[in-house]
Amino acid sequence: MIVLPEIDPVVFEIGPLAVRWYGLMYVIGFAAALVLGTRRARRKDSPMTPAQFQDLAFYAIVGLLIGARMGYMIFYDSAALVTDPLEIFKVWHGGMSFHGGLLGIVAAGSVFAKRHDIHFLDLGDFVAPLAPPGLFAGRIGNFINAELWGRPGDVPWAMVFPGPGAGAVPRHPSQLYEALLEGVVLFFILWFFPRQPRPRGMVLGLFLLLYGFFRFLVEFFRQPDLHLGFVALDFLTMGQILSLPMIAAGGFLLFWSQRK
């Protein structure tokens, strides 16, 4: 059993500005995507130029931040949204949803693809391998903040998380499980898979399928949100419910791309 020490969520302060670990992880994720995307955009088979990718990065950042916050409020805290609609702007209270962020990026990418006359699936195939480093950084941020911890467990690497909500019981470090699967494993698969020419939409389909499967799996080790609990069949969490459409969409894209 490992006892996780309480870590200050603020990395450092400059006057009234406080830089928090979770915000820093977002910056690291964006920076990694920018570096990797610029490198991919220089390849001969890239659907866009490096200059176009810089433009896409702005679209993606805006879509991700708006979508992630709105997704959290709609999927995980709709009651607060009804009683206080301004809560959606209070990002310092925490709460960002990957599935909402994905929808935000899809919306922003659709606008970008139309403006630059790029097929949306080509854009999706290009962007998909850039997501895992950001997912990895985000989960590490969750771990440092001792949030979204796992269910009680007796594995040798079980951890006691600080804070009254977790209780003094050893739990699965589900944040690290997600960082490994969604960040490391998914990155290596998606980064090397497109080295050979693939049918349009296959890389995006593989991302949706694998992320959805990894997230669905890890949710069995992650403590359900305290204010939601299990939302279906007394064992499915909101994260699993939201992952099922991703798995279905990914499987459909893989089948469609093979047929095409």
N, C-alpha and C positions, 0 to 999 in steps of 0.2 A: 504494500500500500504506500502511495506517495502522497504527501501533504503539499498541496500547491500553495505557495505563499501569496499573500494579497499584494498585487502590483498596482501602483497608482495608474489610473487610466490616462492621466496627463503625462505626456513625455517631457515636455518643457513648456515654459511660458515666456512670452515676450510682451511685456506690458499687459494689456487686457486680452491679448491673443493667447489662447491655450491650444497647443497642438496635442491631440489625443491619439492614442495608439491606433484606434480603428480608422480615423481619418488618415493617419500616416500610411496604413496598409492600403487604403484606396489609392493614394498617390503612388505607392510602389507598384500596385497592379496596373495603373494607367501607364506608368513609365515603362514597365516591361512590355506591355502591349504595343506601345509606341515604337520601341526599339525593334521588336520582333516584326511588327507590321511594316516598318520602313525597309527592313531587310527583305521581306517577302515581296514588297512592291517593286524592288529592283530586278526581280527575276523576269525572264523573258515571257513566261506563261502567266504573269500577273494580269488580272483584269483591270488594273488601275495603275497610274503613275504614283511615285512617292509624293508628289504635290497633292494629288487627289486623296491619297491616304491621310495626309495631314488634315484635309478638310473633313474627311470621314471621322477622324478621331474626335473632332469637336462635336459633330452630330451625335456620336456614340456616347460621349461623356454626358451631354445634356439629357439624352434619352434614358441613359442608365440611372442617373440620379433622380430624375423625375419619376420614372417608372418604378424604381426600387422603393421610393418613399410612398408613392400612391398605392403600390401593390401591398405593402405592409399594412397600411391603414385599411384597405379594402378586405384583404384576406385574413388578417390577424387581429385587427383592432377596429372593426367597423362600428362598434358601439361608441367608442370615443369620437369617431368621425362624425357621428350623428349628433352627439351632445355638444361637441366643440369642433366645428369644421376647421377652425384655424390651427388645430393640433397638427394638421398635415405639414405646416410650415415650421413646427418646433422640432427640427431635426436633432437638437441637442438632447431631446428626451430619448433618442435611440429608436431603432426600428427600420430596417431595410430588408426588402424581400428580393431574393434572387429571381424568382419567377416574374415578379413585377418588373425588375430591371431588364429581364430578357424581353418582355413585351415592349418596354420602352425602347430598347435597342432595335427591335424589329420595326417599330413605327418610324424611328429616326432613319434606319437603313433604307426603308422603303422610299422615304422622301429623297434621300441622297441618291439612290439607284435611279430614280426617275429623272432627277436633275442632270445626272451625268450619263444617262443612257447606258446603264450597266444592268445586266440581268440580275434580278434579286438573288437567285440561287448561286450565281458566280460570286456575288458579294458575300453570301453566307458561307460558302466554302472557303473564302479567303479569311474571313473574320474568326471562324470557329476555333482554329488552333491558337488564337491569341488570348482566348478567355481563361484557360486553366491557371496561368500564373496569378491572375487577379483573384481567382477563386481560392487558390492556395493562400495568398496574402490575407484575404478576408477571414478565412478560418483561423489563421494564426492570430489575427486580431481578436476574434471571439475567444480564443483560448487565453490570451493575455488578460482579457477583461473578465475571465472566469464567468462567461455567459454561454447559454445554449449547451450546457453540460449534458452528459449522458445519464442513462438509467443506472441504478445501483448494480454493481457487479463484483465478482470475486476474482477477476483475472489479476495476475501479478502486477500489471501496470495500472490497476485501478487507482484513481486519485480522489482525494478529498478536496473539494473546491471551497474557497472562502465565501463568506456571505451567508445570511440566514436562510435563503431560499433553498440552497443545496443540502443543508443539514450536514452533520458530521458523519457522513457515510461515504465509503469508497464508491466511485462511479466510473463508468466508461468515459475516457477522454474522447467523446464522439467528434469534437472539433478536429482532433488530429486524424481520426479515421477519414473524415471528409477531406481534410487537407491532402492526405496521401492519395485517396482515390480520385477526387475531383481535380486536384492540382497537379500531382506528380504523374500518376498513371495515365490520366486522360491527356495530359500534355504530350507525353512521349508517343502515345498512339496517334494523336491528331497531327503532331509535327512531322512524323516520318511517313504516315499513311499517304499524304499527297505527293510524296517524292516521285511516284509513278503517276502518269495521267489517269484520272478517275472520272467516271461519268458525272455530269453536272448534278449537284445536289447530294452526292454521296457523302462528302466530308461533313456537311451540315447535318445530314441524317444520322451519321455515326455519332456526332457530338450530342444531339438530342437524345438518342437512344441510350448511350452510355452514361451521360450525366443523370438522366432520369432513373436509370437502373441503380447507379451508385447511390444516389440520394434516397431512393426508395429503400435500399438495403440498409443504409446507415441509420435511417429513422427508427429501425427496430432496436437500436442501441442508444438512441437519443431521447432524453426526457421530453415528453410532449409539452407544448406551451402550457403553463400553469392555468392561464385564463381560458384555454380552449379544451385541453385534455384530448381524448380520442374523439374524432369527429364522425367516424363511420364504423359500423360493425364492431364497436368496442375494442378495436385494435389498430385502426388506421388513423394516422395523424394528418394534419392539414398539409404538411410537406409531401406526404405520400400521395394524397389526393391530387395535388397540383403537379406531381411528377408523372402521373399516369398519362395525361395528354401529351407530355413530352415523349414518353416511350412510344406511344401510338404514332405520333407524328414522325418520329425518327424512323420507326419501322416502315411506315408508308413511304417515306422519302427514299430509303434504301431499296425497297422493292421497285418503286417507280423509276429510280435512276438506272437500275439494272435492266429493266424492260426497255427503257429509252436507249 
